[in-house]
Amino acid sequence: MSEAGRRARAALPAVALLVLATAATLGLSTLLGFAPRPPAWRIALTFAVALALALVAADQVRAALTDWQGAAAAEWGAHRRPRRNLVTGDVTQPRRDVDEYTGEMKKPERLKVRRPSWVRLAVTVPLALVLAALLWVPQLPGHAAALKVTSFFFGYAAYALPVLPLLLAWPLPRLPREPWPGRLLLVPVVDRRLWRGAELATLGSATLLFLRERVLTRSTGIVVATLGLLHLVRGNPAVLDGGAARAGGLFGFLIAEPLAFVLAAGGAIALLGGVLGVAAGIIAASVGRAWGTVTGYAVLAVVVAVPLGAVGAGHWYGFEYYLRTENGHVVVVAGLSPTHRQAVHDTNLAVDGLSPSLRQLFADGLPVADYADGDRIAKVLAAPSTAAADAYAGEQFDLKTGECFDWIGGSSQLRYVAQCNAAHVGEVTFVGHLPFTVDPGAKAVDTATRAMCEQSYGDYLGVPFGQSFLPLEKPLLPPGLDKTWHARPVIACWLNSVGPWPLKGTKTVAALQQKASWGPSGGCKIEVPDALRITAEQPNVRCLAPGPEQRLSVPGGGFNIDLEFAAIGKSAGGARIGAGCFDGANLANGYSFEINADGVIEIYKHAGDQHPKVAASAKPKNAGPPTTASTPLQVTCKPTGDGGVELTAFSTGNRKATWVDKENPFTSLSPRLVLTNAATGGVVMTTMIFSATRL
């Protein structure tokens, strides 16, 4: 047989072991869903790498096979062929435990076990005890810091670190090789020169031989394969967000990521499974030669089953659950950190229609117990009415949905319920249970409470949150909840009063007493004492209230606006007062209804720097002009069925102006007060009534 043939035959055991282990791991991981099946070319590349490793490990695997055969022969005797009696023709089997020539019992030949040195024991045993104390005893000082550091590097394998020094206590036999030439590293320092080519070649080959032995024949290979597999089956977590610390740590990341980049996750899992199988087989053979095949089989089972069992369980267990959004849906994500996704469960809840706070809560990742708990919490937050409560209990009061209340002794002391058709401070819009059974943290409680109030806002007022200028006030939480948590606490949501009447179902989007900022534009001043005063401080300015700070616009929204203005004075010159419907995102666009000094209602369309007058009413009959008399005004802006916008304005004295904009209309609008000053500065418009409702 040629030299190449002998080498190929010698490599067959290694090829069979590594390639079969790789194939078995690939099939098992694909079947169990650890990773999707890689493309065909990546599978071929995976087996090519496995074949190359098998050729590298051929000597070690051949030696391990010899060890195992020696252990079996020592226990059962040498196998010989049956002998046939030439006279009788009978076939006799030789006894394995009796010498066929002398008839004496044979003593099994065992490999002489080399006892570990006292120096080795003195190093490994105390190290194992120290690691066990630091990592396994939570009450010990330094436990948290030690676990945090080791978890960063080794992930969940940090809990097994105390066992590793014990594996080093008893040395396993190895193939003869030259010691690793570490002295070559000191050449630039000792000899003050760079390495020669031969020295680099020697250092490189020795390093490869050292790594081959450590990765393929020692417990190091088990550790390397386990860390890489933990990282892969737990969804390739990142290092910086803490996810890798709950998988294979930094080392698992460095082992697995390059392999996954080249071979895909499925191929990387298969190759690491093959490495684990080779290392386990060689270790078991060495142990079997020293302590018997039964012990070898036991070690093989433990070395293979424990890592693979832990890794397999890690694919399904040990995750946190978070409510997140994905592809327009609310989902429950199983992950190792708020940004990590291992598995996703769809709650069948669409993101459209959720309030801003609720979207932000899900964007940040809301911790939940499991998929079922996430389903329940998401549906309650999206539909608070399903968790309504009878009453909210304060320290000295109870409140129910729809009740109004007043303060005594300042805004921090709520004392009694008041009539909604009389003076009151606030109105309760919702009373219900937060859906949490365990404390999710103060930030999550505050955000979820706000989200439930926003979601219930539209059910009470008749206008969805974000489509009205009326702001929600800070929700009421149970007294002492920040100190003593209890499941499903009751909260109360409320709005500030805008007048001596209830807000329920009124569809109010703006009011004179609203607490939202009026935000004047440049050259204008807004004051809100008993009435709203808008001052045009400069001539030729257009003052809108609320100003540009309020960017609210309702797509396709229609409004009714009721107003009443006090007389602006004869010195107002050519100033015009009124209301309008403007695009909150760009107040240069929209429509205005302005009453001039003669009392005529004029309708303007504003498009950037273009302000054409598109309609006007007749002069008032039996009604004073705005310069000398108070002026009421009713305005309507509403979309038409054909995509246009219908504009209508009424006032006393049979004044009516209407117009329908069908040419490039503005359909995203919000109500505003308007003061246009055409003469001198200092004109003041005092608004006594301002109320806007959705159509």
Sequence and secondary structure as in RCSB ss.txt:
>XXXX:A:sequence
MSEAGRRARAALPAVALLVLATAATLGLSTLLGFAPRPPAWRIALTFAVALALALVAADQVRAALTDWQGAAAAE
WGAHRRPRRNLVTGDVTQPRRDVDEYTGEMKKPERLKVRRPSWVRLAVTVPLALVLAALLWVPQLPGHAAALKVT
SFFFGYAAYALPVLPLLLAWPLPRLPREPWPGRLLLVPVVDRRLWRGAELATLGSATLLFLRERVLTRSTGIVVA
TLGLLHLVRGNPAVLDGGAARAGGLFGFLIAEPLAFVLAAGGAIALLGGVLGVAAGIIAASVGRAWGTVTGYAVL
AVVVAVPLGAVGAGHWYGFEYYLRTENGHVVVVAGLSPTHRQAVHDTNLAVDGLSPSLRQLFADGLPVADYADGD
RIAKVLAAPSTAAADAYAGEQFDLKTGECFDWIGGSSQLRYVAQCNAAHVGEVTFVGHLPFTVDPGAKAVDTATR
AMCEQSYGDYLGVPFGQSFLPLEKPLLPPGLDKTWHARPVIACWLNSVGPWPLKGTKTVAALQQKASWGPSGGCK
IEVPDALRITAEQPNVRCLAPGPEQRLSVPGGGFNIDLEFAAIGKSAGGARIGAGCFDGANLANGYSFEINADGV
IEIYKHAGDQHPKVAASAKPKNAGPPTTASTPLQVTCKPTGDGGVELTAFSTGNRKATWVDKENPFTSLSPRLVL
TNAATGGVVMTTMIFSATRL
>XXXX:A:secstr
  HHHHHHHHHHHHHHHHHHHHHHHHHHHHHHTSS    HHHHHHHHHHHHHHHHHTHHHHHHHHHHHHHHHHHH
H      EE TTT  EE   SSB TTT  B            HHHHHHHHHHHHHHHHHHH TTSTTHHHHHHHH
HHHHGGGGGGGGGHHHHHHS           GGGGGHHHHT S   HHHHHHHHHHHHHHHHHHHHHSHHHHHHH
HHHHHHHHTT   STTSSGGGTTHHHHHHHHHHHHHHHHHHHHHHHHHHHHHHHHHHHHHHHHHHH HHHHHHHH
HHHHHHHHHHHHHHHHSS EEEEEEETTEEEEEEESSTT  SEEEEEEEESTT  HHHHHHHHH EEESSHHHHH
HHHHHHH GGGGB S EE SS EE TT EEEESSSTT EEEEE TTS  SEEEEEEEE   SS   HHHHHHHHH
HHHHHHHHHHHSS TTSSS  B   B  TTTTTS  SS EEEEEEE SSSS  TT  EEEETT  S     TTEE
EE SSSEEEEE SSSEEEEES TT    EET  EEEEEEE    GGGTT EEEEEEE TT TTEEEEEEE TT  
EEEEEEETTB  EEEE    SS   TTTS EEEEEEEEE TTS EEEEEEETTTEEEEEEE SS   EEEEEEEE
EE S S EEEEEEEEEEEE 
